[in-house]
Amino acid sequence: MFRKSNLDEPLPTKRQRRAEAARRRALSPVRILLMVLCLPLTVALISFNMFVRLSDYGRDEAMVHLIALAGCDASRSMGFGTFYEGYAGYHPRNDPDGDGLACGPDVAQAPSPSTTMPRETSASQRSLGNAKFIKP
């Protein structure tokens, strides 16, 4: 009921009680779980910020360049069009024919049946998305 005070052990001060309460809150399992769950988002935001700051392009152009890196469909869905070699948004992997135009109108449209290659040529070269497979 009553706490006996030992003469050798003084009662904790208000500052010590607050410090102990802060230590308990800092190490709570819920807080640790939240920090672990937020870690991927934090890393992604830091990486994005570093990319924008260290890019050769300005802030807006660097964002366009990063969006175009995801692919032509992603850049079109964000409202961007054709990208030219040497400018922001151009990635060689988005330029299948190597003419210096990435995500051009010819990549967006599927070839019509009348313009398909003959069977002999298509057998030696197949493509899946932007990747080309050439049979040796």
N, C-alpha and C positions, 0 to 999 in steps of 0.2 A: 504494500500500500504506500508507504513512505519510502523514498529512496534514501538509503544511508549514504552519506558523503564520506568517502575515505579521505583522510588528510593527505595521503600520498598522491592521490589522483584528483586533480582539480576538475571542476565541471567545464565542459567545452564552451567556448565563447560564442557569441552570435555569429561571428565571422566563420568560425570553424563549422558550426551547424549549417550555415549556408553553403559552404564549400562541399561538405559531405552530401547535401541534397543535390547539388549540381553534378557531382560525380555519379550519383545514382541515376539521375536523369540522362546523363550523357551515355551511360552504358546500358540503357534499357534495350531489351531485345527488339522492340518495335522500331526504335530509332535506328538501330544497326541494320535491320531488315530494309527499312526505307532507303538508307544510304547505299546498300548493296544493289537494290533494285534501280536506283537512279544512276548508278555508275555508267551503264552503257550510253544513256542519254548525255551525261556529262562529257564522256569521251568523244561522242559524235559532235557535240557543240564545239568543243575545243578544237577538234580536227578541222571542222568546217571553218572556224574562225582563222586558224592558221593557214588554211588553203587560200582563203580570200586575202589575207594580209600578205602572203608570200608570193602570190600569183603575179605574173607579168602584166596582167590586165587590171583594169579598174574594178571596183567592187561589183558593179552591175554586170560587167562583162565576165568577171570571174564566176558569178552565179550562173550565167547562161552557159559558160563553158562546163561547169560541173553538172548542170542539168543535161546537157548534150552528151556527157560521158555515159549517162544511164541508157542512152539509145535514142533512135529517131522517133519511136513512138512516144517516149516520155517528153521529148522536146516539142513534138507536135501538139501533145495534149496541153502543154503549157503555153502554146501559141507562138512558138518560134518556127521559122522556116528553114531555108537552105543556108548552110554554112560554107564559107569559102576558105580554101587553104591559106593559112597564115593569119587568120582572124579568129576571134573567140568563138568557141563552139565547134570548131573543126577537129575531128578525131579521125585518123586514118582508118580505124575499124568501122566507122560509119560511112566510108567511101568505098563501096565494093568494087567499082570499076576503075578507081584510081585517077579520075579526071579532075580532081581538086574541088569537087562539090560533094559535100556530105549532107545526107538527109534531103536530097533533091526530090523533085516530083516523080522521077522514074523509080525511086526506091519505094515510094508510098503506094504506087499503083501496082497491082498484080498483073503479070503479063497476060494478054488476051490469048485465047487458043490459036488464033490465026498467026500470032507472032512467036510462037514457041519454036525452039530449036528442033532440028531433025533428030530422030531417035539415036543415030550413031553418035552425034556430038553430046547429047544429054547423058548418054551412058558413060562417057569418059569423064564428065564433070557434073557433079551433083552439088546442090547447095541446101543448107538448112539455116534459115534466117540469114544472117550476114556472113556466115562461115561457108567457105567453098571447099569441097573435097574433090581433088583431082585424082583419078585412078592412074597409077603409073603404068 
